[in-house]
Amino acid sequence: MAEKQGRVSSKRSTGKKYKDLDKKFKVLVVFGIIFCIAGIPMIVWGGIWAYNTYAIGAWGSTPTLEPISPSPDYDGNIELYWDNTGASQYQVYRNDNGEDGGFLSIITTVTTNTYTDCLLPTGVYKYAIIAKYGLVIPGLPTLWSYSDYSDSEFVIVDTTAPPPTPPAKPVLNSITPNPDYDGIIQLSWGAVSTATEYWIYRSDNGGAINRIATTSATTYINIGLPTGSFEYRISAWNYVGGSGLSNRENVVVNIYVLPDPDPDPDPDPDPDPDPDPPENPSIVINSGAGTTSSFSVSLTLSCDNAETMSFQVSVDGVLEDWTVLESFDFFKSLTLPDASDGTVYEITVKFSDNDGNYITASDEITLVLDNGNGNGDGDDEPTDYTMIYVLVGVLVLLSMVAVILIWLRKRRVISVGKRIK
């Protein structure tokens, strides 16, 4: 009898223990569900961030910081401008030592694409911009995506020097030959020390004078003029302003037109006929590629009956001076002037013979710069917590699976205990 009562008491004790374990595992299940609810959004959030940042790139483009002008600056107030990429915010970075590769520190965050850095002391400064894009998901913190650093721009500040003044008037040299017979007018003038560019003006046949070109050189060639009289003047400019107009120089152009041949008598055959003028001109840049990421390009040239060549480069519609090629080669390498991404270069080649006849051909190519990972130059990058959020979410889910498996196993043990009872 005592032995039977002992077995009954043991069974009751075991059943009570299993009931206690069942309650504890139910509590663990509740906490596991809570962790699962919290972990899944974190994984989804981290996945969205990782996909947008690493699979398809940042949500917006990298801004382009415009060159800083004037430089040197004399009042310490630096005006920054960059293109509007549609970002929510822009972070402005500055290096106070002006080092190429020096550390950049954030100085402010703005919502517009302009900023004025005020009252800087004398020194050399380097600036760069980062675009910050925000994605709002209800119930979650704002997702932020950062662009690469923009191109860096430098500026010299000198608050001790007196501010510069507009340049003096340049002196335009006499035009030769005068009269001119080919419609190609060569202008030259003396350099003005403080000038950064020169504006060229022309009046046709006594009419109003108008600006026709801008150049940083002290020479300019005006081609394709018809018969008539022309007056030229120039002015010198820097970032402060422009000089007055220079002295006037006039030239008469008289394009020679061959008379109609006499149809009556047959002329005697010319024992030494004139050579044919240049014809069939052709220029191909980089084998016909429409874009280039390098400032060095190759030219494939051809023309019949040509003796010399010269070329002229137009950068976004602004013409440079004609440059005579040293030799008549049908394959040439040419270094383009520096410009920003998206600049369109038009290269015009003039083929001439020894009698002054010429013909031109042109081709265009667009500059597409590969900015890569930006030019942060070892600068600090915005902190990315993506992997942390993903790992935390995965750990939460794994913990939940482990809890469920243990609970199921204990339920089985409890069921066995109840049957024993």
VOPAGU-2260 file (C-alpha; in pm, 1 decimal, decimal comma):
REM VOPAGU-2260
SITE   aa  ch    i         X         Y         Z
SITE  MET   A    0       0,0       0,0       0,0
SITE  ALA   A    1     279,0     243,6      88,8
SITE  GLU   A    2     460,2     155,8    -233,7
SITE  LYS   A    3     144,8     233,2    -437,5
SITE  GLN   A    4      97,5     567,3    -264,9
SITE  GLY   A    5     462,7     653,4    -338,5
SITE  ARG   A    6     415,8     584,9    -707,3
SITE  VAL   A    7     103,2     802,1    -715,7
SITE  SER   A    8     284,0    1086,6    -536,2
SITE  SER   A    9     578,2    1059,5    -777,0
SITE  LYS   A   10     348,0    1078,2   -1078,1
SITE  ARG   A   11     171,5    1384,8    -936,1
SITE  SER   A   12     506,6    1557,1    -874,4
SITE  THR   A   13     625,5    1480,7   -1226,0
SITE  GLY   A   14     302,1    1610,7   -1377,3
SITE  LYS   A   15     331,4    1935,8   -1183,2
SITE  LYS   A   16     687,0    1986,1   -1307,1
SITE  TYR   A   17     573,6    1936,2   -1666,1
SITE  LYS   A   18     294,0    2189,7   -1616,4
SITE  ASP   A   19     548,9    2443,7   -1487,3
SITE  LEU   A   20     773,7    2377,9   -1785,0
SITE  ASP   A   21     478,1    2421,2   -2021,2
SITE  LYS   A   22     401,6    2765,5   -1872,9
SITE  LYS   A   23     764,8    2873,8   -1905,3
SITE  PHE   A   24     784,5    2770,0   -2271,8
SITE  LYS   A   25     461,5    2951,8   -2345,3
SITE  VAL   A   26     627,3    3267,5   -2207,0
SITE  LEU   A   27     931,0    3199,8   -2428,5
SITE  VAL   A   28     704,2    3161,1   -2732,1
SITE  VAL   A   29     540,7    3496,8   -2661,7
SITE  PHE   A   30     883,1    3666,6   -2638,1
SITE  GLY   A   31     995,4    3485,7   -2953,5
SITE  ILE   A   32     694,7    3617,8   -3143,6
SITE  ILE   A   33     773,7    3971,2   -3022,1
SITE  PHE   A   34    1135,8    3937,1   -3136,8
SITE  CYS   A   35    1020,3    3799,5   -3471,4
SITE  ILE   A   36     785,6    4093,8   -3523,8
SITE  ALA   A   37    1074,9    4330,7   -3447,8
SITE  GLY   A   38    1333,2    4135,3   -3650,1
SITE  ILE   A   39    1143,8    4099,3   -3978,2
SITE  PRO   A   40    1105,9    4478,6   -4036,4
SITE  MET   A   41    1475,9    4521,7   -3954,1
SITE  ILE   A   42    1569,7    4262,4   -4215,8
SITE  VAL   A   43    1331,5    4417,9   -4471,1
SITE  TRP   A   44    1468,3    4765,3   -4392,5
SITE  GLY   A   45    1828,3    4648,1   -4418,5
SITE  GLY   A   46    1752,9    4459,2   -4738,1
SITE  ILE   A   47    1597,5    4766,1   -4900,9
SITE  TRP   A   48    1897,9    4972,7   -4796,0
SITE  ALA   A   49    2150,6    4714,4   -4919,2
SITE  TYR   A   50    1970,0    4665,1   -5251,0
SITE  ASN   A   51    1945,4    5036,5   -5324,3
SITE  THR   A   52    2299,6    5112,8   -5207,5
SITE  TYR   A   53    2496,1    4817,7   -5343,0
SITE  ALA   A   54    2283,2    4663,7   -5619,8
SITE  ILE   A   55    2151,1    4971,1   -5798,7
SITE  GLY   A   56    2368,9    5239,8   -5641,3
SITE  ALA   A   57    2270,6    5548,3   -5447,6
SITE  TRP   A   58    1920,4    5686,5   -5498,5
SITE  GLY   A   59    2058,1    5997,7   -5662,7
SITE  SER   A   60    2360,4    6121,9   -5852,0
SITE  THR   A   61    2680,8    6281,4   -5725,3
SITE  PRO   A   62    2672,0    6664,3   -5738,2
SITE  THR   A   63    2924,5    6863,8   -5942,3
SITE  LEU   A   64    3084,7    7154,8   -5758,2
SITE  GLU   A   65    3147,4    7454,4   -5984,2
SITE  PRO   A   66    3494,5    7617,0   -5992,2
SITE  ILE   A   67    3524,9    7880,5   -5720,8
SITE  SER   A   68    3555,4    8237,6   -5842,4
SITE  PRO   A   69    3723,4    8467,4   -5775,5
SITE  SER   A   70    4048,0    8304,2   -5673,8
SITE  PRO   A   71    4233,2    8474,0   -5512,1
SITE  ASP   A   72    3945,7    8602,4   -5300,1
SITE  TYR   A   73    4000,1    8926,9   -5106,4
SITE  ASP   A   74    3710,5    8946,0   -4858,9
SITE  GLY   A   75    3704,6    8593,0   -4713,2
SITE  ASN   A   76    3345,5    8523,4   -4825,4
SITE  ILE   A   77    3346,2    8212,6   -5047,0
SITE  GLU   A   78    3036,1    8145,1   -5256,3
SITE  LEU   A   79    2982,7    7777,9   -5348,9
SITE  TYR   A   80    2750,9    7654,8   -5623,4
SITE  TRP   A   81    2673,7    7299,6   -5739,2
SITE  ASP   A   82    2410,0    7134,0   -5954,9
SITE  ASN   A   83    2074,7    7043,5   -5798,2
SITE  THR   A   84    2052,7    6661,3   -5796,7
SITE  GLY   A   85    1718,9    6647,7   -5614,2
SITE  ALA   A   86    1875,8    6546,0   -5283,0
SITE  SER   A   87    1701,7    6608,4   -4950,5
SITE  GLN   A   88    2017,2    6762,9   -4803,1
SITE  TYR   A   89    2372,5    6852,4   -4905,9
SITE  GLN   A   90    2674,6    6822,0   -4677,4
SITE  VAL   A   91    2949,8    7081,4   -4729,3
SITE  TYR   A   92    3305,3    6968,1   -4655,2
SITE  ARG   A   93    3619,1    7183,3   -4624,7
SITE  ASN   A   94    3993,4    7135,4   -4579,1
SITE  ASP   A   95    4157,0    7441,6   -4421,5
SITE  ASN   A   96    4509,4    7359,9   -4541,7
SITE  GLY   A   97    4421,2    7338,0   -4910,6
SITE  GLU   A   98    4598,8    7004,2   -4945,0
SITE  ASP   A   99    4533,9    6792,7   -5253,8
SITE  GLY   A  100    4440,5    6473,7   -5071,6
SITE  GLY   A  101    4402,8    6634,7   -4729,7
SITE  PHE   A  102    4129,9    6541,0   -4481,9
SITE  LEU   A  103    3788,9    6699,8   -4539,8
SITE  SER   A  104    3565,3    6795,0   -4246,5
SITE  ILE   A  105    3192,3    6865,7   -4267,1
SITE  ILE   A  106    3115,2    7230,0   -4190,0
SITE  THR   A  107    2740,1    7245,7   -4251,8
SITE  THR   A  108    2435,5    7073,1   -4401,2
SITE  VAL   A  109    2200,2    7268,8   -4629,6
SITE  THR   A  110    1888,4    7196,6   -4832,6
SITE  THR   A  111    1975,8    7420,9   -5129,4
SITE  ASN   A  112    2250,1    7389,9   -5391,1
SITE  THR   A  113    2435,6    7706,5   -5278,9
SITE  TYR   A  114    2630,0    7804,7   -4968,3
SITE  THR   A  115    2844,8    8103,4   -4865,2
SITE  ASP   A  116    3135,4    8034,4   -4629,3
SITE  CYS   A  117    3194,7    8367,7   -4455,1
SITE  LEU   A  118    3485,4    8556,5   -4299,0
SITE  LEU   A  119    3764,9    8311,2   -4374,2
SITE  PRO   A  120    4119,4    8424,0   -4288,3
SITE  THR   A  121    4406,0    8429,1   -4538,1
SITE  GLY   A  122    4490,3    8077,7   -4656,9
SITE  VAL   A  123    4420,3    7804,4   -4914,0
SITE  TYR   A  124    4095,7    7606,5   -4884,7
SITE  LYS   A  125    3956,7    7294,5   -5047,8
SITE  TYR   A  126    3582,7    7218,3   -5075,5
SITE  ALA   A  127    3367,4    6916,6   -5172,8
SITE  ILE   A  128    2994,6    6830,8   -5155,2
SITE  ILE   A  129    2803,9    6510,7   -5067,1
SITE  ALA   A  130    2435,4    6469,0   -5160,0
SITE  LYS   A  131    2214,7    6306,4   -4896,0
SITE  TYR   A  132    1896,1    6130,7   -5014,1
SITE  GLY   A  133    1616,5    6030,9   -4773,0
SITE  LEU   A  134    1356,9    5755,3   -4808,7
SITE  VAL   A  135    1064,2    5765,8   -4562,5
SITE  ILE   A  136     895,2    5433,0   -4473,6
SITE  PRO   A  137     599,6    5463,5   -4230,8
SITE  GLY   A  138     682,7    5316,3   -3891,7
SITE  LEU   A  139    1057,5    5300,6   -3958,0
SITE  PRO   A  140    1342,9    5550,4   -3928,4
SITE  THR   A  141    1425,3    5748,0   -4243,8
SITE  LEU   A  142    1660,9    5561,2   -4478,1
SITE  TRP   A  143    1954,3    5783,0   -4582,5
SITE  SER   A  144    2168,2    5723,5   -4888,7
SITE  TYR   A  145    2485,5    5923,9   -4952,2
SITE  SER   A  146    2645,3    6006,5   -5285,8
SITE  ASP   A  147    3018,1    6001,2   -5350,2
SITE  TYR   A  148    3219,8    6316,8   -5289,1
SITE  SER   A  149    3188,5    6574,1   -5562,8
SITE  ASP   A  150    3494,0    6699,4   -5743,3
SITE  SER   A  151    3716,3    6909,8   -5516,8
SITE  GLU   A  152    3764,0    7281,9   -5580,8
SITE  PHE   A  153    4034,2    7504,7   -5433,2
SITE  VAL   A  154    4037,1    7875,3   -5352,8
SITE  ILE   A  155    4304,3    8114,9   -5228,4
SITE  VAL   A  156    4195,5    8376,6   -4972,7
SITE  ASP   A  157    4412,8    8685,4   -4924,9
SITE  THR   A  158    4247,8    8946,7   -4705,8
SITE  THR   A  159    4570,9    9149,1   -4676,7
SITE  ALA   A  160    4607,0    9245,7   -5044,7
SITE  PRO   A  161    4414,7    9527,8   -5211,5
SITE  PRO   A  162    4137,3    9409,4   -5445,8
SITE  PRO   A  163    4222,3    9410,8   -5817,4
SITE  THR   A  164    4076,8    9648,1   -6073,8
SITE  PRO   A  165    3946,0    9589,1   -6426,7
SITE  PRO   A  166    4222,7    9552,7   -6687,1
SITE  ALA   A  167    4346,3    9834,4   -6905,3
SITE  LYS   A  168    4246,9    9874,1   -7269,8
SITE  PRO   A  169    4440,4    9648,1   -7507,5
SITE  VAL   A  170    4602,2    9783,4   -7823,4
SITE  LEU   A  171    4489,3    9614,6   -8145,4
SITE  ASN   A  172    4764,1    9580,4   -8408,9
SITE  SER   A  173    4719,3    9683,1   -8771,4
SITE  ILE   A  174    4557,4    9420,6   -8994,1
SITE  THR   A  175    4764,8    9282,7   -9280,0
SITE  PRO   A  176    4724,5    9222,4   -9565,2
SITE  ASN   A  177    4484,9    9502,2   -9640,2
SITE  PRO   A  178    4301,4    9458,2   -9876,3
SITE  ASP   A  179    4249,7    9087,4   -9806,7
SITE  TYR   A  180    4159,7    8843,4  -10084,0
SITE  ASP   A  181    4067,8    8517,6   -9906,8
SITE  GLY   A  182    3825,8    8629,7   -9632,8
SITE  ILE   A  183    4056,8    8509,7   -9353,6
SITE  ILE   A  184    4143,5    8795,2   -9116,2
SITE  GLN   A  185    4419,6    8751,0   -8856,7
SITE  LEU   A  186    4399,3    8976,2   -8548,4
SITE  SER   A  187    4667,8    9029,6   -8282,6
SITE  TRP   A  188    4711,9    9260,7   -7984,5
SITE  GLY   A  189    4937,1    9323,5   -7688,1
SITE  ALA   A  190    4875,0    9125,2   -7370,3
SITE  VAL   A  191    4721,2    9302,5   -7068,2
SITE  SER   A  192    4874,8    9176,6   -6742,7
SITE  THR   A  193    4555,8    9148,8   -6534,5
SITE  ALA   A  194    4328,0    9021,9   -6813,4
SITE  THR   A  195    4198,1    8663,8   -6815,7
SITE  GLU   A  196    4011,5    8683,7   -7147,1
SITE  TYR   A  197    3951,8    8910,9   -7444,3
SITE  TRP   A  198    3629,2    8991,1   -7630,2
SITE  ILE   A  199    3644,5    9047,5   -8007,4
SITE  TYR   A  200    3398,8    9285,6   -8177,0
SITE  ARG   A  201    3326,4    9346,4   -8547,2
SITE  SER   A  202    3125,5    9593,8   -8753,7
SITE  ASP   A  203    3019,2    9488,1   -9105,1
SITE  ASN   A  204    3005,2    9754,4   -9376,2
SITE  GLY   A  205    2958,2   10040,9   -9130,6
SITE  GLY   A  206    2683,8    9873,8   -8926,7
SITE  ALA   A  207    2656,2    9821,3   -8551,5
SITE  ILE   A  208    2951,7    9665,9   -8375,8
SITE  ASN   A  209    2883,6    9327,2   -8214,7
SITE  ARG   A  210    3084,7    9079,2   -8011,9
SITE  ILE   A  211    3178,5    8779,4   -8228,5
SITE  ALA   A  212    3416,1    8574,9   -8008,6
SITE  THR   A  213    3594,2    8537,3   -7674,5
SITE  THR   A  214    3948,1    8405,8   -7628,3
SITE  SER   A  215    4219,3    8387,7   -7364,3
SITE  ALA   A  216    4493,3    8422,6   -7627,4
SITE  THR   A  217    4627,2    8742,5   -7783,1
SITE  THR   A  218    4545,1    8635,5   -8139,5
SITE  TYR   A  219    4227,7    8549,9   -8325,2
SITE  ILE   A  220    4148,1    8437,9   -8682,4
SITE  ASN   A  221    3814,2    8537,4   -8834,0
SITE  ILE   A  222    3738,7    8319,2   -9138,1
SITE  GLY   A  223    3476,4    8301,3   -9409,6
SITE  LEU   A  224    3424,8    8675,2   -9462,5
SITE  PRO   A  225    3261,5    8791,5   -9786,6
SITE  THR   A  226    3361,4    9092,6   -9992,6
SITE  GLY   A  227    3308,8    9411,5   -9790,0
SITE  SER   A  228    3461,8    9644,7   -9531,3
SITE  PHE   A  229    3503,0    9543,4   -9168,0
SITE  GLU   A  230    3601,4    9719,6   -8847,0
SITE  TYR   A  231    3746,1    9534,9   -8545,4
SITE  ARG   A  232    3786,2    9630,9   -8179,1
SITE  ILE   A  233    3862,7    9427,3   -7865,0
SITE  SER   A  234    3828,3    9459,8   -7486,7
SITE  ALA   A  235    4010,3    9295,4   -7195,0
SITE  TRP   A  236    3828,4    9129,4   -6902,4
SITE  ASN   A  237    3889,6    8972,8   -6563,1
SITE  TYR   A  238    3647,8    8871,5   -6286,0
SITE  VAL   A  239    3625,1    9232,6   -6164,8
SITE  GLY   A  240    3504,7    9367,7   -6497,1
SITE  GLY   A  241    3608,3    9475,9   -6845,9
SITE  SER   A  242    3811,7    9750,4   -7002,2
SITE  GLY   A  243    3679,4    9991,3   -7257,5
SITE  LEU   A  244    3700,2    9912,7   -7629,4
SITE  SER   A  245    4040,7    9924,8   -7794,0
SITE  ASN   A  246    4142,4   10129,4   -8095,3
SITE  ARG   A  247    3968,9   10063,0   -8428,1
SITE  GLU   A  248    4132,0    9865,8   -8708,5
SITE  ASN   A  249    3968,1    9840,4   -9051,2
SITE  VAL   A  250    4018,8    9597,7   -9338,0
SITE  VAL   A  251    3871,5    9562,1   -9686,0
SITE  VAL   A  252    3795,6    9211,8   -9813,0
SITE  ASN   A  253    3782,4    9156,7  -10187,8
SITE  ILE   A  254    3715,4    8794,4  -10270,1
SITE  TYR   A  255    3850,7    8722,1  -10617,7
SITE  VAL   A  256    3592,8    8557,3  -10847,7
SITE  LEU   A  257    3714,0    8380,3  -11161,0
SITE  PRO   A  258    3557,1    8526,8  -11478,6
SITE  ASP   A  259    3341,3    8312,7  -11704,7
SITE  PRO   A  260    3550,8    8143,5  -11973,5
SITE  ASP   A  261    3530,5    8279,9  -12330,3
SITE  PRO   A  262    3320,8    8029,4  -12525,7
SITE  ASP   A  263    3432,2    8152,4  -12871,8
SITE  PRO   A  264    3789,7    8050,0  -12935,2
SITE  ASP   A  265    3931,3    7733,2  -12790,9
SITE  PRO   A  266    4222,2    7836,3  -12574,8
SITE  ASP   A  267    4559,1    7687,4  -12632,7
SITE  PRO   A  268    4621,3    7392,7  -12405,1
SITE  ASP   A  269    4798,4    7497,0  -12092,1
SITE  PRO   A  270    5130,7    7318,0  -12084,1
SITE  ASP   A  271    5137,1    7352,2  -11706,7
SITE  PRO   A  272    4775,0    7332,5  -11583,8
SITE  ASP   A  273    4690,0    7443,0  -11230,6
SITE  PRO   A  274    4653,3    7157,8  -10982,1
SITE  ASP   A  275    4308,2    7066,0  -10860,7
SITE  PRO   A  276    4202,6    7233,3  -10532,8
SITE  PRO   A  277    4156,9    7027,2  -10215,9
SITE  GLU   A  278    3847,7    6807,4  -10217,1
SITE  ASN   A  279    3683,4    6511,6  -10038,3
SITE  PRO   A  280    3785,8    6616,9   -9684,6
SITE  SER   A  281    3724,9    6380,4   -9393,9
SITE  ILE   A  282    3793,1    6372,7   -9019,5
SITE  VAL   A  283    3703,9    6086,3   -8781,8
SITE  ILE   A  284    3763,9    6116,4   -8404,9
SITE  ASN   A  285    3851,8    5798,8   -8212,4
SITE  SER   A  286    3740,7    5572,6   -8499,6
SITE  GLY   A  287    3389,7    5718,5   -8491,8
SITE  ALA   A  288    3321,8    5690,4   -8118,4
SITE  GLY   A  289    3067,1    5941,4   -7996,9
SITE  THR   A  290    3216,2    5981,3   -7649,8
SITE  THR   A  291    3555,0    5978,1   -7479,2
SITE  SER   A  292    3668,5    5957,4   -7116,9
SITE  SER   A  293    4018,5    6084,7   -7203,2
SITE  PHE   A  294    4138,8    6427,5   -7308,0
SITE  SER   A  295    4372,9    6259,1   -7560,0
SITE  VAL   A  296    4201,9    6161,7   -7886,3
SITE  SER   A  297    4313,2    6028,2   -8223,5
SITE  LEU   A  298    4222,8    6185,4   -8556,7
SITE  THR   A  299    4193,7    5995,2   -8885,4
SITE  LEU   A  300    4225,0    6254,1   -9163,3
SITE  SER   A  301    4196,7    6240,2   -9540,5
SITE  CYS   A  302    4173,3    6489,2   -9824,7
SITE  ASP   A  303    4265,9    6490,8  -10191,5
SITE  ASN   A  304    4506,8    6751,0  -10331,3
SITE  ALA   A  305    4595,4    6900,7   -9991,1
SITE  GLU   A  306    4941,9    7017,9   -9889,8
SITE  THR   A  307    4894,5    7151,1   -9533,9
SITE  MET   A  308    4648,6    7109,3   -9248,5
SITE  SER   A  309    4541,1    7320,5   -8952,0
SITE  PHE   A  310    4280,3    7249,8   -8685,9
SITE  GLN   A  311    4048,0    7445,0   -8457,7
SITE  VAL   A  312    3872,4    7310,9   -8143,3
SITE  SER   A  313    3529,2    7434,6   -8030,7
SITE  VAL   A  314    3442,1    7367,2   -7662,8
SITE  ASP   A  315    3060,4    7386,5   -7618,2
SITE  GLY   A  316    3043,6    7636,0   -7905,3
SITE  VAL   A  317    3340,8    7853,6   -7799,5
SITE  LEU   A  318    3605,9    7850,0   -8072,7
SITE  GLU   A  319    3977,2    7837,3   -8007,9
SITE  ASP   A  320    4247,7    7966,1   -8242,6
SITE  TRP   A  321    4363,2    7781,2   -8552,1
SITE  THR   A  322    4672,3    7567,6   -8498,3
SITE  VAL   A  323    4885,2    7451,9   -8791,5
SITE  LEU   A  324    4976,7    7083,0   -8781,9
SITE  GLU   A  325    5351,6    7025,3   -8807,0
SITE  SER   A  326    5326,3    6758,3   -9075,6
SITE  PHE   A  327    5066,7    6621,4   -9314,1
SITE  ASP   A  328    4994,8    6288,4   -9142,7
SITE  PHE   A  329    4667,8    6108,6   -9188,7
SITE  PHE   A  330    4675,5    5983,1   -8829,4
SITE  LYS   A  331    4722,9    6240,1   -8553,8
SITE  SER   A  332    4700,9    6243,8   -8175,6
SITE  LEU   A  333    4545,0    6553,5   -8018,1
SITE  THR   A  334    4511,3    6663,8   -7654,2
SITE  LEU   A  335    4180,2    6840,1   -7588,2
SITE  PRO   A  336    4153,6    7134,6   -7346,7
SITE  ASP   A  337    4032,6    7054,3   -6994,4
SITE  ALA   A  338    3656,6    7069,8   -6947,0
SITE  SER   A  339    3377,6    6925,6   -6731,9
SITE  ASP   A  340    3175,3    6610,2   -6781,4
SITE  GLY   A  341    2933,4    6633,7   -7076,1
SITE  THR   A  342    3137,7    6892,4   -7269,9
SITE  VAL   A  343    3096,0    6866,6   -7647,8
SITE  TYR   A  344    3413,5    6918,5   -7851,2
SITE  GLU   A  345    3392,6    7003,2   -8220,0
SITE  ILE   A  346    3721,8    6964,7   -8407,9
SITE  THR   A  347    3746,0    7137,9   -8745,8
SITE  VAL   A  348    4035,2    7063,4   -8984,4
SITE  LYS   A  349    4124,6    7298,7   -9269,9
SITE  PHE   A  350    4299,5    7134,1   -9566,4
SITE  SER   A  351    4493,0    7379,8   -9788,4
SITE  ASP   A  352    4709,0    7369,0  -10098,0
SITE  ASN   A  353    5002,5    7588,2  -10193,3
SITE  ASP   A  354    4778,5    7822,0  -10396,6
SITE  GLY   A  355    4572,3    7927,9  -10095,3
SITE  ASN   A  356    4272,1    7705,7  -10171,7
SITE  TYR   A  357    4125,2    7529,0   -9871,2
SITE  ILE   A  358    3832,5    7316,1   -9757,6
SITE  THR   A  359    3718,1    7216,5   -9406,9
SITE  ALA   A  360    3569,3    6911,8   -9234,4
SITE  SER   A  361    3439,1    6872,1   -8877,9
SITE  ASP   A  362    3352,4    6600,0   -8629,3
SITE  GLU   A  363    3219,3    6605,0   -8270,6
SITE  ILE   A  364    3287,6    6400,7   -7957,7
SITE  THR   A  365    3140,4    6428,6   -7604,3
SITE  LEU   A  366    3350,6    6410,7   -7288,0
SITE  VAL   A  367    3216,5    6150,2   -7040,7
SITE  LEU   A  368    3428,3    6140,9   -6725,4
SITE  ASP   A  369    3427,3    5825,2   -6509,4
SITE  ASN   A  370    3419,0    5960,2   -6152,7
SITE  GLY   A  371    3453,5    5609,4   -6009,1
SITE  ASN   A  372    3423,6    5618,9   -5633,0
SITE  GLY   A  373    3454,8    5995,9   -5615,2
SITE  ASN   A  374    3757,7    6191,8   -5506,4
SITE  GLY   A  375    3722,6    6167,4   -5135,8
SITE  ASP   A  376    4105,0    6144,5   -5119,4
SITE  GLY   A  377    4095,5    5931,6   -4811,0
SITE  ASP   A  378    3829,6    6149,2   -4648,4
SITE  ASP   A  379    3580,6    6020,3   -4398,4
SITE  GLU   A  380    3276,2    5843,0   -4543,2
SITE  PRO   A  381    2924,1    5850,7   -4391,2
SITE  THR   A  382    2868,4    5564,1   -4146,4
SITE  ASP   A  383    2674,3    5266,0   -4289,3
SITE  TYR   A  384    2488,1    5049,1   -4037,1
SITE  THR   A  385    2323,9    4823,1   -4298,1
SITE  MET   A  386    2504,5    4499,0   -4211,0
SITE  ILE   A  387    2445,0    4552,1   -3839,1
SITE  TYR   A  388    2067,9    4574,7   -3892,2
SITE  VAL   A  389    2064,1    4267,0   -4118,1
SITE  LEU   A  390    2272,3    4056,4   -3875,0
SITE  VAL   A  391    2053,3    4154,9   -3578,3
SITE  GLY   A  392    1740,3    4056,6   -3769,9
SITE  VAL   A  393    1887,4    3719,0   -3877,2
SITE  LEU   A  394    1996,7    3641,8   -3518,8
SITE  VAL   A  395    1645,4    3723,3   -3391,3
SITE  LEU   A  396    1487,5    3485,7   -3644,9
SITE  LEU   A  397    1734,8    3205,7   -3564,6
SITE  SER   A  398    1663,2    3251,4   -3193,8
SITE  MET   A  399    1290,6    3226,5   -3262,6
SITE  VAL   A  400    1333,6    2903,2   -3460,7
SITE  ALA   A  401    1544,4    2753,5   -3178,1
SITE  VAL   A  402    1281,7    2847,7   -2917,5
SITE  ILE   A  403    1001,9    2689,2   -3121,1
SITE  LEU   A  404    1198,8    2366,2   -3172,3
SITE  ILE   A  405    1278,2    2338,3   -2798,7
SITE  TRP   A  406     914,7    2412,7   -2711,1
SITE  LEU   A  407     789,5    2141,4   -2945,3
SITE  ARG   A  408    1032,1    1893,0   -2793,5
SITE  LYS   A  409     921,9    1981,4   -2439,0
SITE  ARG   A  410     556,1    1955,2   -2539,0
SITE  ARG   A  411     624,8    1603,6   -2648,6
SITE  VAL   A  412     786,4    1526,0   -2312,1
SITE  ILE   A  413     492,2    1684,2   -2128,7
SITE  SER   A  414     246,0    1474,9   -2328,0
SITE  VAL   A  415     438,6    1159,3   -2235,8
SITE  GLY   A  416     430,7    1266,2   -1869,0
SITE  LYS   A  417      56,1    1319,6   -1877,9
SITE  ARG   A  418       2,9     975,1   -2026,4
SITE  ILE   A  419     215,9     826,5   -1748,0
SITE  LYS   A  420       2,4    1014,9   -1497,9
